[in-house]
Amino acid sequence: MSPAAPSPPASPCTGSSLGLLFRQLRDGMWAQMERELVRSGHELTFSQFVTIKTLARGIASVTDLARAAELNPGAMTRLLDRLAAKGLVERVADPEDRRALHIHLTDAGVSIWREIEQCGQRVHDRAFGDMPQADRDRLLCLLERVRENLSSEE
């Protein structure tokens, strides 16, 4: 007698594990964003996009930027070197702490942000496809809840 075949998932979904599904979504979003940036004529990586997006919200430290882009501080420093060489960011010494630097977008960086922000919106729209707004809102709320559950300490 052969073992019984596994029963199909109870829902219409594939039954992917939560962690794997999150990883696939993240990787897909990153890859799609990089393709969108290239199509728009911008030689930027996803991590550079995230860094510029974070700086568009205001001044940040290398540590803040590394956390946002999921890089270690050394990798972020090299990324900032590349963005500075393109004239998109500048490092400014903190007047209250000589050891600290604040990173700012230059005028060129702000201009690039205005262009690439639309790339992000196109990727966002593609990811949601024809999903109704109520479903989009519900999905985001549920994902935020999962994130909060995983980040809370017991």
N, C-alpha and C positions, 0 to 999 in steps of 0.2 A: 504494500500500500504506500503510495507516495504522499509526502506531506501536503497539506492543503495549501493552496495558493493564498497569498496574503489578500485580505479583503481590501477593496478600494476605499479611499478616504471617504468620510461621511459627507464632506462638503465638495462642491464642484472644483475646488482648488487642487493643486497637484500634491499637496501634503509635504512640501518642502519644509525643512526645519526653519524655525524663525531666524536663527543666526545666519544660516546660509542665504535665506531670502534677503535679509538686510544687506549682506555682503554683495549679493548680485545686483541689488538695486543701487547701492553706492557705486559699484564699479561701472554699472551702466550709465548712471548719471554723469560720472566723471568722464567716461569715454565720449558720451554724446556732447558734453560741454566742450571738450577739446576739439571735436569735429566742428562744432558750431563756431568756435573761435577761429579756426583755420578758414572756414567758409567765409567768415567776415573779414578776413585779411589780417588777423591778429596772431602773432607768433607768441602765444602765451600758453602755459600749462594750466591745468586745473588749480594747482596750488598757487600759482601766480594770480589767477582769477580770484581765488578766495582771499588772498592777501590784499589785493586792490579793493575788493568789496569791503573787507574789514576796515581798511584805512579810509574808505569813502564815508564811513560812519564817524570818523574822528581819529585823533592821535592814538597810537598804540605802541606798546613796547615789543621787543623781539619775542619775549616770552608769550605775550598775548597773541601775537601773530602766529607763532609756532603752534600754539594750542588750537587756534582756529583752523589752521591748515593741516593739522595732524602731522607735524614734522618735529624733529628734535631741534633745539636751538641752533646747533651748528649748521644743519641743513637750511634753516630759515635764514641764517646770516648769509649763506651762499646765494640763496634765492633773492635776498634783498640786494646783494651785490649786483646781480644780473638786472634787477629792476632799476637800480640806481644808474647802471651803465646805459640803460635805455632812456634815462632822464625822467622816470616815472615816480620815483620816491627820493626822499632826502632824509638823512639822519641829522637830528638836532640834539645837542647836549641838553640835558635837563638842568635848568639853572639852580635847582635845589640839591642835585646829586650829580657830581661830575662823572661818576661811574655809569650813570644811566643815560640811555639814549631814547629819544622819542622819534618815531618814524612818522613822516607826513607824506601825503601825495603832493607832487608838484602840480603846477597848472596843467602840464602835459598829462600827468597821471589822472587828474580830475576829468580831463577831456576824454581820455581812453575809457575811464569808468562809464561816462555817459554813453559811449558806444557799446561797450561789452555788457552793460546792464541788460540791454535788449537781447543779447545772446542767452543770458540766463533765463530771461522770461520765455524765450522760444523753447528752451529745453524743458522748462517747467510745464509749459502748455503741451508739449509733446508727451511728457511723462503722464499727464492726466488724460490725454486724448479727449474723447467725447464724454468723459465722466461728468455727470451733473454736479453743479456747484455744491449742493447739499452733501453728496457723497465725498467730494474733495475735502470739504470742511470736516466731515466726520472722520475720514481717514487721518487727516492731520492731527485731530484731537486724540484719536486712539494711539497714534504713534508717539505723540508727546507724553501720553500716559505711560506707555511702555518705557520710554526713556526715563521718566521720573521714577518709575518703579525700580529700574535697574540702578539708578544713581543714588537712591536713598539708602542710608545705612541702617542696619537693624541693630 
